[in-house]
Amino acid sequence: MGTSSLPKDARRGLPSPWLQVLPLVLLLGGLALLASSDAFQALLHRVLDAAAPIIAEHPVRGAALFVLLSAVSAMLAFFSSALLLPVAIHAWGQALSALLLWVGWMVGGACAYGIARAWGRPVVRRLTSGRMLARYEARLSRHSSFGLVLLFQLAVPSEIPGYVLGLARYGLRRYLLVLAVAELPYAVGTVYLGASFLEQRTAVLLGLGVAGIVFGVWALHLLRKRLGA
């Protein structure tokens, strides 16, 4: 099959925004079903009530562990701190949970950047998708504009930008600023989504989820346009 018969997205080497929508829609639908299930919610709250005294006894260690796991989730595609989010919200409330999640993602992004800059491509390829890395590594450099890098951070999975920009030797201070600006709304939105799940506000859960999906598709579409040029 020649390249002329391939979809435009495949010829450019950039993923279509719509390829990422279906798994997210299915995930959102599953969350909505679980949120509306009284049996699941009863089981979840029993788990949360059992965890609450442990966290109350070790508040600093609990917060540090949550930040650490959030950092790992920002570095590795196969790991997620989402399962711990209900525990965090139940223990610390929405505002502090969002702050801890944001700090964790900042630490994870900074570590990914440092690993890529210090040890280079052979190590990075063991930690993230080589295909995703190749797609963006050739299109971003240390001279890329702040706006483009911010769009990149907003549009692609969080474990990718730190490695790509570390390999490109993009300025550390500029990267940390991009990271802080991009991850804050995601941290707040994720915590509100988790709170809606715990409180069985299915309509709010679906509304927030759809808004997040639409925003992600829009950001990736803009990124494709910028990089495709």
DABEL-V792588 format. One record per backbone hydrogen bond with DSSP energy under -1.0 kcal/mol. NH is the residue of the N-H (numbers start at 1). CO is the residue of the C=O. E is the energy in kcal/mol with one decimal. If there is no record, write none. Layout:
BEGIN
nh: [NH	NH]
co: [CO	CO]
e: [E	E]
END
This chain:
BEGIN
nh: [5	6	11	12	13	14	19	20	25	26	27	28	29	30	31	32	33	34	35	36	41	42	43	44	45	46	47	48	49	50	51	52	55	56	57	58	62	63	64	65	66	67	68	69	70	71	72	73	74	75	76	79	84	88	89	90	91	92	93	97	98	99	100	101	102	103	104	105	106	107	108	109	110	111	112	113	114	115	116	117	118	119	120	124	125	126	127	128	133	134	135	136	137	138	139	140	144	149	150	151	152	153	154	155	156	160	164	165	166	167	168	170	175	176	177	178	179	180	181	182	183	184	187	188	189	190	191	192	193	194	195	196	197	198	199	201	202	205	206	207	208	209	210	211	212	213	214	215	216	217	218	219	220	221	222	223	224	225	226	227	228	229]
co: [2	3	7	8	9	9	16	17	21	22	23	24	25	26	27	28	29	30	31	32	37	38	39	40	41	42	43	44	45	46	47	48	51	52	53	54	58	59	60	61	62	63	64	65	66	67	68	69	70	72	72	76	81	84	85	86	87	88	89	93	94	95	96	97	98	99	100	101	102	103	104	105	106	107	108	109	110	111	112	113	114	115	116	120	121	123	124	124	129	130	131	132	133	134	136	136	141	145	146	147	148	149	150	151	152	157	160	161	162	163	164	165	171	172	173	174	175	176	177	178	179	180	183	184	185	186	187	188	189	190	191	192	193	194	195	196	200	201	202	203	204	205	206	207	208	209	210	211	212	213	214	215	216	217	218	219	220	221	222	223	224	225]
e: [-1.3	-1.2	-2.0	-2.1	-1.1	-1.2	-1.2	-1.3	-2.7	-2.6	-2.4	-2.7	-2.5	-2.2	-2.4	-2.3	-2.1	-2.3	-2.7	-1.6	-2.3	-2.3	-1.9	-2.8	-2.6	-1.6	-1.9	-2.4	-2.5	-1.7	-1.9	-1.8	-2.1	-2.5	-1.8	-1.4	-2.4	-2.2	-2.6	-2.5	-2.2	-2.4	-2.5	-2.7	-2.2	-2.3	-2.2	-2.1	-1.2	-1.4	-1.9	-1.2	-1.2	-2.2	-2.8	-2.4	-2.0	-3.3	-1.7	-1.6	-2.5	-2.0	-2.7	-2.6	-2.4	-2.6	-2.5	-2.4	-2.3	-2.7	-2.6	-2.6	-2.5	-2.3	-2.5	-2.4	-2.5	-2.8	-2.3	-2.5	-2.5	-2.8	-1.3	-1.8	-2.5	-1.2	-1.5	-1.5	-2.4	-2.4	-1.9	-1.4	-2.5	-1.0	-1.2	-1.1	-1.6	-2.2	-2.5	-2.3	-2.3	-2.4	-2.1	-2.0	-1.8	-2.1	-2.2	-3.0	-1.8	-2.3	-1.9	-2.5	-2.4	-2.7	-1.8	-2.4	-3.0	-2.4	-2.4	-2.6	-2.4	-1.3	-2.6	-2.4	-2.7	-2.6	-2.0	-2.4	-2.2	-2.3	-2.7	-2.3	-1.9	-2.3	-2.4	-2.4	-1.4	-2.6	-2.7	-2.4	-2.9	-2.4	-2.8	-2.3	-2.4	-2.3	-2.7	-2.4	-2.3	-2.5	-2.5	-2.7	-2.4	-2.4	-2.3	-2.3	-2.5	-2.0	-2.4	-2.9	-2.8	-1.2]
END
